[in-house]
């Protein structure tokens, strides 16, 4: 049942249960949509959303082409074709989705952004759908981002090494300083940050966020959203937040000098500040902040920890195979983690060790992978790092000072997960540089 005015789809629990039995993989999804082409637009939208949710899709894409519209979904970071939808059916879907998301029906030549929610009963939290409509060559394309609260994780569920889990728990309870997470869009930064917030949630701690947009709602946290049209940006919002007597502040992203300076000052004056930056690795954080204009004399004492991360796909547990390491792989592993310090637990390996190899089954859409896990590199502020920052170091200089036998790179962390059977060599090489 679709409520036009409230921007909400209410789906009965019975219907949800039916779809869960029918749609197991992307092939089932495409067949089921095709069977329902002649049904009401409302029913078709419900089916698209339920199918995407059932397959744990992060995004649903409608891409107009010359003769039809391609429907794709993103699973574990990779796009999968579902089916081609006739243009006349898509135009009905487009109008209804615009109406749901609070977008203007008569505008076809400008981008529009909106959102709506899905309610599947009291037992399941409401799910927000961020909707983006963009004019393209053959019509308006739609991308719907699925923000499912059930995808939020506790810090213990992030798949961290024991030494990293210990470090994180120590650093995020400190009373002041800054923790920065870096990585490209879709690298799991928000998931990690929210895991930190969940860990800190206590009645005696006041947490305030400024985000663009608010991706998930957390009870007990005061969340605010950037509104550029009303002059409420990260800098002005952060300036106001500091006056609200918070213990912990989350700044969605540091994009400019003013935001960087206020965040750094907050970290230096008794607040614990979490934020994100777009850099390729952890070492790139310092040059990025200085390039924005932040003063090295403030950056050094403000930063407690820098985390860089990427997401790799987990092997499907139902169809995974094992194979022996090749000689080249063994040498690569030996080179990557042969000198890791004693404080880091390294799985035993030798030239006869076995690692995971993907096969593919209906459960994992015949990809061999299901689910994702982060690979990370982390460095903490030390006297040496703080002194180095004053000299405006280059990224290679920072890497040389930071990464050693007790601090692993993302590639090394990935190799550890290969040895544990969590992912494959191919996945690590796809997302991380050596």
C-alpha positions, 0 to 999 in steps of 0.5 A: 500500500502506497501513501502518496502524501507521506512519501511512504510505502507500507508493505504488509509482512505477509507480502514481504515473507512471500518475496523472500521465498521467491527472490533468492538471486538476481535471476529470480529478481528479473523473472519476477519483475517481468511477470508483474509488468502488467500489474499496478505501478504501486505493486511493481514499485513494491516488488522492486524495493522488496527484491532489492532489500531481499538481495541486500542491494545498496543501490537500485539503478534505472538507466534509460537507453534508446529502446528500453530502460535497464534495471541494475542493482549494486551488490557488494559494491558491484553492479548487476544487470536485472532486466530491461523494462519497456519505456511505457512501464518505466514512465509510470514508475518514474512518475510514481517514484518522483511523487513518492520522493517529493520531486516535481513531476513537470521538471525533466531537464534538471537533476532532483534529489529526494527521499521516501521511506519503506515500512515493513511492520513494527518488527523491522525499522523503517528504511529510507530510500535516497532518490536521485533523478538525473536527465540523460540522453534517452530520459531521466535516470534514477538511482535509489540508495537503500539506507537500511538501519539493519546494516549498521554494525557494532564495533566487534562486527567490523571484522577487525584484527584483534590488535586493531579492535583494541586500538579502536576501543582505546582511542574512541573513549579518549576525552578529546582529539580528532579521529579521521577516517579516509577513503573514497565514496562507498568504502564503508567510512559511515559504517565505521563511524556509526560503529564508534558512535554506538560504542560510545552511546551512554546517558552521560555522553552528549553526541552531536552530528552534522551530516550531509545527509543524515544516513542513519538515525541513532537514538540518543544522538542529536543529528543535524543535516547540512542545508546549503540553501539556508546557509547551514553548512559544515562550518556554520553548523560545527560552530553552533554545535560547539556551543551546545556543550557536546562531548563527542562531535561527528562532522560528516566530511571536512571539505574546506579550511573553515571546517578543518580549523573549527574541527581542529580547535574543537579537538584541542579544546576538550571535544572528541571529534570524528570526521572523514576526508577523501584521500587515497591512504592514511598518510595522505591525510596530513598533506590534505589538511595542509593543502586546505590551509590548516596549520601544521602546528595545530594538526599534530596535537589535534589528531589522535588516529587516522584510519584509511579503509576499503571494502573487499568482498567476502567469499561465499561460504556455501560454495567456496573452494580451497586451493594451494598457494602458487609459488609467486603468491607465497613469496608475495605473502612472505614479503608482505607480512614476513616481518610483522611484529609479535603484537599482531597475530599472523595466521600460520602459512607455508608454501603448502598452505591453502587459500580460498578460491571462488566458485559461484552458486545461486546463493551468491548470484554465481559470483563466488562472493557474498558480503563485504569486510573492510581492510584498513590501515591505521596510524596513531599520533606519536611524538615522532609523527607530531614533529614530522608534521611540523615539517610539511612532510610528503606522503612517502616521508609519512609512510616511511615514518608510520608503517613498520612491523607493528603498523600494517598497510591496507594491502598487508591487512588484506593479505591477513584476510586472505590467509584467514580464508575471508577473501581472495588474492584477486579481491585484495589486488583489485582494491589495494596497492602494494 
